[in-house]
Amino acid sequence: MRRLVIGDIHGNFEALKRVVANAKLDPVKDRVFCLGDVVDGPAGRDVYACIEWLTTLKHLKMILGNHDWWALQHFEARDINPQYEYAPWVWTTQGGDTTIASYHKHRQDGLMPMKHIKLFKRAKLYHITKDGVVFVHGGFPYNGSPAMTDDETLMWDRKLISDVKNKGPTSVYKHIFVGHSTTQMFKSVAPLTFGNLTMMDTGAGWDGKLSIMDVDTHDIWQDR
């Protein structure tokens, strides 16, 4: 069984189909770690189809991204929670309108089906494997513990990347995979590794690429 990690999808179903084919991903045998932000993105994206594909994976570890959290608040009609800076107008201007449109395209009622809601509600803010590999959307304090980190930092942090880049590998974990911060900030559309941290958001949300990496061999597949 391979262990594969996939970066931020942002509703890019066409890219998802291509990268899955390129990686020859087996939905039954491969263990897939999704780093979150499956939803939102530019107009025309098919968020619904991306989430539907994730529900077909037998061995999926879903990490919750900040955009996924926003979408869940909308479709569950929860009260606004200032702690996470959720407000409808913020979400819709950051791609939420595309997510809403995708659900209206697939469903007459425009609602998120229960199996999609369950996917996000079962998602974790981080996952640590037995061999010390961490998967998180945002980050946590350098040489700190995700278990001792607040939810907002786990979804929104960008500082861990610069800390590892400047200070070297963390001493606590074997490897860390993060999403959220696109590699385009370093003028790259491929996964970037600094020390023992790999950035997997390669810009599929906008004009970059979608990437899958083998957790153990670090082989990379992209959508084009």
C-alpha positions in Angstrom: 0.0 0.0 0.0 1.4 3.4 -1.0 1.1 6.4 1.1 0.2 9.4 -1.0 -0.3 13.1 -0.1 -2.3 15.5 -2.2 -2.2 19.3 -2.0 -4.9 21.9 -2.0 -7.5 21.0 -4.7 -9.7 24.1 -4.6 -12.4 22.5 -6.8 -10.1 21.9 -9.7 -11.7 18.6 -10.8 -10.0 18.5 -14.2 -6.6 18.8 -12.6 -7.6 16.2 -10.1 -8.5 13.6 -12.7 -5.2 14.2 -14.6 -3.0 13.9 -11.5 -4.8 10.8 -10.2 -4.3 9.2 -13.6 -0.6 10.2 -13.7 0.0 8.8 -10.3 -2.0 5.7 -11.1 -3.7 6.1 -7.8 -5.6 3.1 -6.6 -8.7 4.2 -4.7 -8.9 0.8 -2.9 -5.3 0.1 -2.1 -3.5 3.4 -1.7 -3.7 5.4 1.5 -4.4 9.0 0.7 -3.7 12.0 2.9 -5.6 15.1 1.7 -4.2 18.3 3.1 -7.5 20.3 2.9 -9.0 23.2 1.0 -10.9 20.9 -1.4 -13.5 23.7 -1.9 -13.5 27.2 -3.3 -11.5 28.6 -6.2 -12.2 30.5 -9.4 -15.6 30.5 -11.1 -16.4 27.3 -13.1 -14.7 24.9 -10.7 -16.5 21.7 -9.8 -16.2 21.5 -6.0 -19.0 18.9 -5.7 -17.2 16.5 -8.0 -13.9 16.8 -6.1 -15.6 16.0 -2.8 -17.6 13.2 -4.4 -14.3 11.6 -5.6 -12.8 11.8 -2.1 -15.8 9.8 -0.7 -14.8 6.9 -3.0 -11.4 6.4 -1.4 -11.2 3.4 0.9 -8.2 4.7 2.9 -8.5 8.5 3.2 -7.2 10.7 5.9 -8.9 14.0 5.5 -7.3 17.2 7.0 -9.6 20.2 7.4 -8.5 23.4 5.7 -9.7 26.9 6.5 -11.8 27.0 3.3 -13.3 23.7 4.1 -14.2 25.0 7.6 -15.8 28.1 6.0 -17.9 25.9 3.7 -19.0 23.7 6.5 -20.2 26.7 8.5 -22.3 27.8 5.5 -23.9 24.5 4.7 -24.6 23.7 8.3 -25.9 27.2 8.9 -23.9 27.6 12.1 -23.6 30.8 14.1 -20.7 33.0 13.1 -17.7 32.4 15.3 -15.4 35.5 15.4 -12.5 33.3 16.7 -12.0 32.0 13.1 -12.9 35.2 11.4 -15.9 33.6 9.6 -18.4 35.8 7.9 -20.4 35.0 4.8 -19.1 37.9 2.7 -15.5 37.0 3.5 -16.0 33.4 2.4 -17.9 34.2 -0.8 -15.2 36.7 -1.9 -12.5 34.0 -1.3 -14.1 31.4 -3.6 -17.2 30.5 -1.6 -19.4 31.6 -4.4 -17.9 29.0 -6.7 -18.6 26.3 -4.1 -22.2 27.4 -3.8 -22.6 27.4 -7.6 -21.2 23.9 -7.8 -23.8 22.5 -5.4 -26.6 24.3 -7.3 -25.3 22.7 -10.5 -25.5 19.2 -9.1 -28.5 19.5 -6.8 -31.8 21.2 -7.2 -31.8 22.3 -3.5 -28.2 23.5 -3.7 -27.4 21.8 -0.4 -24.4 19.8 0.6 -25.4 16.1 0.9 -24.9 14.4 4.2 -22.0 12.2 3.0 -20.1 15.4 2.1 -20.8 17.0 5.4 -19.7 13.8 7.2 -16.5 13.8 5.3 -15.6 17.3 6.6 -16.9 16.6 10.1 -14.8 13.5 10.4 -11.7 15.4 9.1 -8.9 16.1 11.5 -7.0 19.3 12.0 -3.8 17.3 11.9 -2.7 13.6 11.7 0.5 12.0 12.9 1.5 8.6 11.7 3.2 6.0 13.9 6.5 6.7 12.2 6.3 10.4 13.0 5.0 12.0 9.8 2.7 15.0 10.3 0.0 16.2 8.0 -1.5 19.6 8.7 -3.1 22.3 6.6 -1.5 25.4 8.2 1.0 24.6 10.8 2.0 24.7 14.5 4.9 26.2 16.6 8.4 25.2 15.6 9.4 22.1 17.6 5.9 22.3 19.2 3.1 19.8 19.3 0.0 20.0 17.1 -2.0 18.5 20.0 -1.1 21.6 22.1 -1.9 24.1 19.2 -5.2 26.0 18.8 -7.5 25.2 15.9 -6.9 28.6 14.2 -3.2 28.1 14.0 -3.5 24.6 12.7 -5.7 25.9 9.8 -4.1 29.3 9.2 -0.4 29.3 10.2 2.3 30.1 7.7 5.1 30.8 10.1 6.2 27.1 10.5 7.5 27.2 6.9 9.8 30.1 7.4 10.9 28.8 10.8 12.0 25.4 9.3 13.5 27.2 6.2 15.6 29.5 8.5 16.3 27.3 11.5 16.6 23.9 9.9 14.6 20.7 10.5 12.4 20.3 13.5 13.7 17.8 16.1 10.4 16.3 17.0 9.0 14.8 13.8 10.3 12.7 10.9 8.6 14.8 8.3 5.8 17.5 8.0 3.5 18.0 5.1 1.6 21.3 4.9 -0.9 22.9 2.5 -2.4 26.4 2.7 0.7 28.3 1.7 1.3 28.0 -2.1 4.8 27.3 -3.4 4.2 30.2 -5.8 5.3 32.5 -3.1 8.8 31.0 -3.8 8.1 31.2 -7.6 7.6 27.4 -7.9 4.7 25.3 -9.0 6.2 22.1 -7.7 6.3 20.8 -4.1 9.1 22.4 -2.1 11.0 20.8 0.8 12.8 22.8 3.4 14.5 20.7 6.0 12.0 18.1 7.0 8.9 20.1 5.8 7.3 19.8 2.4 4.9 22.4 1.0 2.2 20.6 -1.1 0.0 23.6 -2.2 1.4 24.1 -5.7 -1.2 26.6 -6.9 -4.0 24.4 -8.2 -6.4 26.9 -6.8 -5.4 29.5 -9.4 -2.8 29.3 -12.1 -0.5 26.6 -10.8 -0.6 22.8 -10.7 -2.1 20.1 -8.5 0.5 17.7 -7.0 0.6 14.3 -5.4 3.6 13.0 -3.6 4.6 9.6 -2.4 5.2 10.1 1.4 7.9 7.5 1.5 9.8 7.9 -1.8 9.0 11.6 -2.4 8.1 10.8 -6.0 6.0 13.6 -7.4 3.1 13.6 -10.0 1.4 16.7 -11.3 -1.6 17.3 -13.4 0.4 18.4 -16.5 
